[in-house]
Amino acid sequence: MRDILTPYDYEHLLSGRSIRWKNRAEWARLELVHEGLLKRDSPHSIWELSEEGYKYIENHKKRENSNG
């Protein structure tokens, strides 16, 4: 990710507790959990698809294949 992230992404937040990119990733994970696409009870630092997440991926693949 070093080729993608910018110096801004590596800055500490005003709270000083976290680096910007890590904080954004944590919020993204939480949003995916709330949407039901990731399991809520996965071990720390593991992003594990829920059953609904697998269904979403399968449906997305089918749509891509039909659009050609």
N, C-alpha and C positions, 0 to 999 in steps of 0.2 A: 504494500500500500504506500510505501514511501514515494513512489513515482506519481501517485495520485493525490495524496494529501498535501496541503500547503502549510507554510509556517503558521498561518492562522489556526489551522486545525490542531496544531500541537501546543497552542497557548493554554495556560491554566485559566479556568473560569474565575470570576471574581471571588467566589466562595473559597477558592484555593484547594478544593477537595478533589477536583478532577480535571483531566485534560479534555478540551472541547470535543475531539472526535470520539473519545470513549463515552462521554456523556450523551452525545447524539446517538451513538449505537445503543446505549442502554434504553433511551426513550423509544427508539425504533423497535427494539425487542418488545418492550412493554406494549406498544401499540399493536404489534402482531399477536401478542398473547390476548389482548382484549378483543381482537377481531376473531380469535379462535383458531388462528393459523399455526401458532406455536404452542407447545405444551407449557403449562404454567409451572409444573413441578420438575422440570429438567434440572440436572446438576448445574451448579454455578459455571458460567462461561460456555455452556452447551446450548445451542439453539436447535431444538428438536421439533420437527414438524408434528403437528397433531393429525388426527385422522382427517379433520376438515382441511388441514393444510395440504395433505396428500391429494384430496379430492380437487382442491383448487388447482394444483399443479397439473393433474390429469386433464381437467377441463381446459386449462390454458393451452396444453399441448394439442388437444383436439382442435381448438379454434385456430391455432397456428397452422396446423396441417390442412385444415379445410380452406384457409385463405391463401395457401399455396406457395 
